Amino acid sequence: MQGTAEVQLGDEVHTLTSGDFIGLPARGPAHAFTNTGGTELIYLVGGNRPDFDVCTYPNREQRLYVYQSVEGRVKDWVRKGTLENDNAE
């Protein structure tokens, strides 16, 4: 990692610097990274791409449903009762 960041993990805020590690469990609280340094923030992310996934973005009041269809990966954003279909990868 390069730079400094704050990560909001649910209601908690943590400061991260080079060499730090934070684990973000599946079905855990929502999280958001903010670059708090004067240089570019670079960090390593690992995870998986299940055939079906749901991501909640409370700060944006949106939920993302990602699923595998015959045509490929589909991303459906839901915001306040409306459905926006985005088939772009």
C-alpha positions as a printed NumPy array, in Angstrom:
array([[  0.   ,   0.   ,   0.   ],
       [  1.088,   3.535,  -0.664],
       [ -0.393,   6.612,   0.973],
       [ -2.827,   7.1  ,   3.825],
       [ -6.515,   6.378,   3.955],
       [ -9.491,   6.273,   6.218],
       [-11.856,   3.345,   5.897],
       [-15.379,   3.668,   7.17 ],
       [-16.517,   0.232,   8.302],
       [-20.134,   0.521,   9.382],
       [-20.125,   3.264,  12.025],
       [-16.382,   2.949,  12.745],
       [-13.583,   4.892,  11.025],
       [-10.025,   3.486,  10.893],
       [ -6.831,   5.149,   9.659],
       [ -4.639,   3.021,   7.378],
       [ -1.025,   3.568,   6.345],
       [  1.508,   1.623,   4.306],
       [  1.802,  -1.973,   5.544],
       [ -1.607,  -2.077,   7.272],
       [ -4.174,  -4.795,   6.583],
       [ -7.938,  -4.72 ,   6.998],
       [-10.26 ,  -7.66 ,   6.387],
       [-13.727,  -6.958,   4.993],
       [-15.893, -10.036,   5.545],
       [-18.681, -11.086,   3.212],
       [-22.082,  -9.936,   4.474],
       [-20.254,  -7.577,   6.849],
       [-20.906,  -3.878,   7.322],
       [-20.68 ,  -1.507,   4.358],
       [-17.256,   0.047,   3.843],
       [-15.774,   3.055,   2.03 ],
       [-12.165,   4.18 ,   1.511],
       [-11.099,   7.838,   1.462],
       [ -7.639,   9.018,   0.443],
       [ -6.49 ,  11.287,   3.294],
       [ -2.921,  11.817,   2.098],
       [ -1.328,  14.23 ,  -0.331],
       [ -0.299,  11.494,  -2.769],
       [ -2.028,   8.823,  -4.827],
       [ -3.534,   6.017,  -2.738],
       [ -2.571,   2.528,  -3.895],
       [ -3.899,  -0.59 ,  -2.184],
       [ -4.333,  -4.284,  -2.921],
       [ -7.806,  -5.845,  -2.93 ],
       [ -8.628,  -9.532,  -3.087],
       [-11.946, -11.294,  -3.33 ],
       [-14.074, -13.534,  -5.489],
       [-16.757, -13.155,  -8.149],
       [-19.688, -15.394,  -7.246],
       [-22.421, -16.093,  -9.818],
       [-24.828, -14.058,  -7.651],
       [-23.926, -11.194,  -5.321],
       [-25.678,  -8.316,  -3.556],
       [-23.831,  -5.147,  -2.51 ],
       [-25.436,  -2.398,  -0.44 ],
       [-24.247,   1.217,  -0.72 ],
       [-25.923,   3.047,   2.201],
       [-24.242,   6.409,   1.485],
       [-25.689,   6.294,  -2.062],
       [-29.011,   4.732,  -0.98 ],
       [-28.485,   2.037,  -3.62 ],
       [-28.196,  -1.732,  -3.822],
       [-26.366,  -3.606,  -6.574],
       [-27.451,  -7.082,  -7.706],
       [-24.868,  -8.903,  -9.823],
       [-25.675, -12.221, -11.471],
       [-24.521, -14.466, -14.277],
       [-26.889, -14.841, -17.247],
       [-26.571, -16.575, -20.618],
       [-25.424, -13.245, -22.122],
       [-22.789, -12.662, -19.402],
       [-22.531, -10.806, -16.11 ],
       [-25.481,  -8.474, -15.391],
       [-25.484,  -5.563, -12.938],
       [-28.827,  -4.198, -11.737],
       [-28.786,  -1.06 ,  -9.569],
       [-31.822,  -0.446,  -7.373],
       [-32.449,   3.003,  -5.907],
       [-35.615,   3.929,  -4.059],
       [-37.822,   1.464,  -5.934],
       [-36.447,   1.987,  -9.459],
       [-34.413,  -0.563, -11.397],
       [-31.56 ,   0.545, -13.627],
       [-30.115,  -2.292, -15.727],
       [-26.437,  -1.95 , -16.653],
       [-25.087,  -4.906, -18.631],
       [-21.638,  -3.339, -19.052],
       [-18.796,  -5.104, -17.314]])
